[in-house]
């Protein structure tokens, strides 16, 4: 079932329930009013009967004349009975209708009663006269009232069904207008392909309704997809180039060595070149594998004390000749829970180690400062070097795979480390901020939520 049909039906059912409650309330109110009105007529009829039979000597001629005129105006299917206070019938003999003594006793006690017997309404009054006390019982069937209620019920049913039909079609029109923005979004999305991810959904920046929020969210998703596709294309292009260089060198060395016989020293030199290029190729492949692994879901998380992790990185750097150039300051709170985070220990080791190695590499034997501290955002790792700095136009691109700043050409590397670091931090919901000045150095701030 389509959404617009479902909305139309839901709107119709909701209106039907509301209308049914209103019509039912009106019907019950009219029915109750009919019953009470007819009981009033029965009471008036009982009083007329009592005065006709018993009050001739108590009324003036004019008043009794009015009683004589009213008495023949009987109700439909009317039955009248008169009893004395000993429950004996008077004036009118009992034939087909006989009232039980319990009912007559109730009239005597309550002075007036009303009740419904099948479709007949009954009224009983206690009438005091100078000739004695009497019980007047009058019953009748409200044929006119029942007829009016039948007509009212028929009109209500017809009105209810007609209202449902009209409401359903109005609901379809309403749902069509309500869903038009969704249909427009769907049609616009059908135009977007992998080759046209630059297209965006139109939305009104002045409005803040749900449809515009949906369009804006989809546009953000398309932007991320576009960046991902462009990153993949760039990654494949650079990876192909970086892998082709050592492979070409290996093939070239091997082909030259096979052209004619050489002495042992020449073969050793050729093999050494092949080994070096093979190690380079292995390093690139391993870096690419680590980069790919950070793009997939990794659930190997554990509790990590950030100070212990930094000690491990410091120990790993101790094997390097410039280890003493790294100064680490621990400005951590006394409560260890504030700097214990959930993460993949090996990946975080790689991410932080990459930043420190880069800082050492580009600092030209100058000190690299590192500080650990905590704030409301989480654990902060500040790494500041005194290196060559990064060009302002290159800062936004340094996290792209295989990207290298133009002033870093003379330094070894392949532009994979920072991209790997960013992916690892993103996997841990962390962020990295960069500040740099040419010739003065670069500052990296890593923030990891606890």
WODA-V613378 format. One record per residue. N is the residue number from 0. RES is the residue in one small letter. NEAR is the number of other C-alpha atoms within 10 Angstrom. Layout:
N&RES&NEAR ; N&RES&NEAR
This chain:
0&x&5 ; 1&x&7 ; 2&x&11 ; 3&x&18 ; 4&x&16 ; 5&x&14 ; 6&x&19 ; 7&x&22 ; 8&x&18 ; 9&x&14 ; 10&x&19 ; 11&x&22 ; 12&x&15 ; 13&x&12 ; 14&x&16 ; 15&x&17 ; 16&x&10 ; 17&x&12 ; 18&x&16 ; 19&x&15 ; 20&x&12 ; 21&x&11 ; 22&x&16 ; 23&x&14 ; 24&x&12 ; 25&x&13 ; 26&x&16 ; 27&x&11 ; 28&x&11 ; 29&x&14 ; 30&x&16 ; 31&x&12 ; 32&x&12 ; 33&x&17 ; 34&x&17 ; 35&x&13 ; 36&x&13 ; 37&x&20 ; 38&x&23 ; 39&x&14 ; 40&x&15 ; 41&x&24 ; 42&x&23 ; 43&x&14 ; 44&x&24 ; 45&x&26 ; 46&x&19 ; 47&x&19 ; 48&x&23 ; 49&x&23 ; 50&x&21 ; 51&x&17 ; 52&x&12 ; 53&x&20 ; 54&x&18 ; 55&x&15 ; 56&x&11 ; 57&x&12 ; 58&x&13 ; 59&x&11 ; 60&x&11 ; 61&x&9 ; 62&x&12 ; 63&x&18 ; 64&x&14 ; 65&x&13 ; 66&x&20 ; 67&x&15 ; 68&x&9 ; 69&x&14 ; 70&x&16 ; 71&x&9 ; 72&x&9 ; 73&x&12 ; 74&x&17 ; 75&x&12 ; 76&x&11 ; 77&x&16 ; 78&x&15 ; 79&x&20 ; 80&x&21 ; 81&x&24 ; 82&x&19 ; 83&x&18 ; 84&x&16 ; 85&x&13 ; 86&x&16 ; 87&x&12 ; 88&x&18 ; 89&x&15 ; 90&x&10 ; 91&x&11 ; 92&x&12 ; 93&x&14 ; 94&x&6 ; 95&x&6 ; 96&x&11 ; 97&x&10 ; 98&x&13 ; 99&x&9 ; 100&x&12 ; 101&x&9 ; 102&x&13 ; 103&x&24 ; 104&x&15 ; 105&x&13 ; 106&x&20 ; 107&x&22 ; 108&x&11 ; 109&x&12 ; 110&x&14 ; 111&x&17 ; 112&x&19 ; 113&x&16 ; 114&x&13 ; 115&x&14 ; 116&x&10 ; 117&x&7 ; 118&x&11 ; 119&x&14 ; 120&x&19 ; 121&x&22 ; 122&x&25 ; 123&x&28 ; 124&x&24 ; 125&x&23 ; 126&x&21 ; 127&x&15 ; 128&x&12 ; 129&x&9 ; 130&x&9 ; 131&x&10 ; 132&x&15 ; 133&x&23 ; 134&x&27 ; 135&x&25 ; 136&x&27 ; 137&x&23 ; 138&x&27 ; 139&x&23 ; 140&x&20 ; 141&x&20 ; 142&x&14 ; 143&x&10 ; 144&x&15 ; 145&x&15 ; 146&x&11 ; 147&x&14 ; 148&x&16 ; 149&x&12 ; 150&x&12 ; 151&x&14 ; 152&x&15 ; 153&x&12 ; 154&x&11 ; 155&x&17 ; 156&x&14 ; 157&x&12 ; 158&x&13 ; 159&x&15 ; 160&x&12 ; 161&x&12 ; 162&x&15 ; 163&x&19 ; 164&x&12 ; 165&x&11 ; 166&x&19 ; 167&x&21 ; 168&x&15 ; 169&x&15 ; 170&x&21 ; 171&x&19 ; 172&x&13 ; 173&x&16 ; 174&x&18 ; 175&x&18 ; 176&x&12 ; 177&x&13 ; 178&x&15 ; 179&x&12 ; 180&x&14 ; 181&x&15 ; 182&x&12 ; 183&x&12 ; 184&x&18 ; 185&x&12 ; 186&x&11 ; 187&x&14 ; 188&x&14 ; 189&x&8 ; 190&x&10 ; 191&x&15 ; 192&x&10 ; 193&x&9 ; 194&x&9 ; 195&x&10 ; 196&x&18 ; 197&x&14 ; 198&x&16 ; 199&x&17 ; 200&x&18 ; 201&x&13 ; 202&x&16 ; 203&x&12 ; 204&x&9 ; 205&x&7 ; 206&x&10 ; 207&x&10 ; 208&x&9 ; 209&x&9 ; 210&x&16 ; 211&x&18 ; 212&x&15 ; 213&x&15 ; 214&x&19 ; 215&x&18 ; 216&x&13 ; 217&x&16 ; 218&x&19 ; 219&x&13 ; 220&x&12 ; 221&x&18 ; 222&x&16 ; 223&x&13 ; 224&x&15 ; 225&x&18 ; 226&x&14 ; 227&x&12 ; 228&x&15 ; 229&x&13 ; 230&x&14 ; 231&x&13 ; 232&x&12 ; 233&x&16 ; 234&x&17 ; 235&x&13 ; 236&x&12 ; 237&x&17 ; 238&x&17 ; 239&x&11 ; 240&x&12 ; 241&x&17 ; 242&x&15 ; 243&x&13 ; 244&x&13 ; 245&x&20 ; 246&x&16 ; 247&x&12 ; 248&x&15 ; 249&x&20 ; 250&x&12 ; 251&x&14 ; 252&x&18 ; 253&x&16 ; 254&x&11 ; 255&x&10 ; 256&x&15 ; 257&x&11 ; 258&x&8 ; 259&x&7 ; 260&x&9 ; 261&x&11 ; 262&x&7 ; 263&x&9 ; 264&x&9 ; 265&x&12 ; 266&x&16 ; 267&x&12 ; 268&x&12 ; 269&x&18 ; 270&x&16 ; 271&x&13 ; 272&x&16 ; 273&x&20 ; 274&x&13 ; 275&x&14 ; 276&x&18 ; 277&x&16 ; 278&x&13 ; 279&x&17 ; 280&x&19 ; 281&x&14 ; 282&x&13 ; 283&x&19 ; 284&x&15 ; 285&x&12 ; 286&x&16 ; 287&x&17 ; 288&x&11 ; 289&x&18 ; 290&x&20 ; 291&x&12 ; 292&x&15 ; 293&x&19 ; 294&x&13 ; 295&x&10 ; 296&x&8 ; 297&x&13 ; 298&x&8 ; 299&x&10 ; 300&x&13 ; 301&x&12 ; 302&x&11 ; 303&x&17 ; 304&x&16 ; 305&x&23 ; 306&x&16 ; 307&x&11 ; 308&x&16 ; 309&x&20 ; 310&x&12 ; 311&x&14 ; 312&x&16 ; 313&x&18 ; 314&x&12 ; 315&x&12 ; 316&x&17 ; 317&x&13 ; 318&x&9 ; 319&x&10 ; 320&x&9 ; 321&x&15 ; 322&x&16 ; 323&x&13 ; 324&x&14 ; 325&x&22 ; 326&x&13 ; 327&x&17 ; 328&x&13 ; 329&x&12 ; 330&x&11 ; 331&x&18 ; 332&x&12 ; 333&x&8 ; 334&x&8 ; 335&x&11 ; 336&x&10 ; 337&x&19 ; 338&x&23 ; 339&x&19 ; 340&x&19 ; 341&x&15 ; 342&x&22 ; 343&x&18 ; 344&x&16 ; 345&x&11 ; 346&x&21 ; 347&x&20 ; 348&x&16 ; 349&x&17 ; 350&x&20 ; 351&x&20 ; 352&x&20 ; 353&x&18 ; 354&x&19 ; 355&x&22 ; 356&x&16 ; 357&x&15 ; 358&x&28 ; 359&x&21 ; 360&x&18 ; 361&x&19 ; 362&x&22 ; 363&x&13 ; 364&x&15 ; 365&x&16 ; 366&x&19 ; 367&x&24 ; 368&x&18 ; 369&x&20 ; 370&x&16 ; 371&x&19 ; 372&x&19 ; 373&x&18 ; 374&x&13 ; 375&x&9 ; 376&x&11 ; 377&x&18 ; 378&x&21 ; 379&x&24 ; 380&x&23 ; 381&x&18 ; 382&x&23 ; 383&x&24 ; 384&x&26 ; 385&x&23 ; 386&x&25 ; 387&x&20 ; 388&x&23 ; 389&x&23 ; 390&x&16 ; 391&x&13 ; 392&x&9 ; 393&x&14 ; 394&x&14 ; 395&x&10 ; 396&x&14 ; 397&x&19 ; 398&x&19 ; 399&x&18 ; 400&x&23 ; 401&x&21 ; 402&x&19 ; 403&x&20 ; 404&x&16 ; 405&x&10 ; 406&x&13 ; 407&x&15 ; 408&x&9 ; 409&x&7 ; 410&x&10 ; 411&x&9 ; 412&x&14 ; 413&x&16 ; 414&x&18 ; 415&x&21 ; 416&x&26 ; 417&x&21 ; 418&x&20 ; 419&x&26 ; 420&x&24 ; 421&x&20 ; 422&x&23 ; 423&x&26 ; 424&x&21 ; 425&x&15 ; 426&x&19 ; 427&x&21 ; 428&x&13 ; 429&x&19 ; 430&x&17 ; 431&x&16 ; 432&x&10 ; 433&x&15 ; 434&x&14 ; 435&x&20 ; 436&x&15 ; 437&x&14 ; 438&x&13 ; 439&x&13 ; 440&x&19 ; 441&x&22 ; 442&x&22 ; 443&x&19 ; 444&x&17 ; 445&x&22 ; 446&x&22 ; 447&x&23 ; 448&x&19 ; 449&x&19
